[in-house]
Amino acid sequence: MPQKNHIRTDGRLLQTDKKFSALKEKQKAKIAEWICEGFRQYYLDFGRFPNRQGDEKILSYVFDKIEEAQIWI
């Protein structure tokens, strides 16, 4: 059974199951910038590169930023 992968928001049709490769270059650059910020902040806070738990914290930070920017992935 096929699933819907589009929703209508503000009169526009948005695809809800995009992959990272389908994003616009500006969106990719912004996400990469947020990842860099997260790693940098973690390193400044703890003085070492992140382990598995640190990676999860960084990804949580990045996903929060993605939701704020209303980027559909």
Secondary structure by P-SEA (a helix, b strand, c coil): ccccccccccccccccccccccccaaaaaaaaaaaaaaaaaaaaaccccccaaaaaaaaaaaaaaaaaacccc
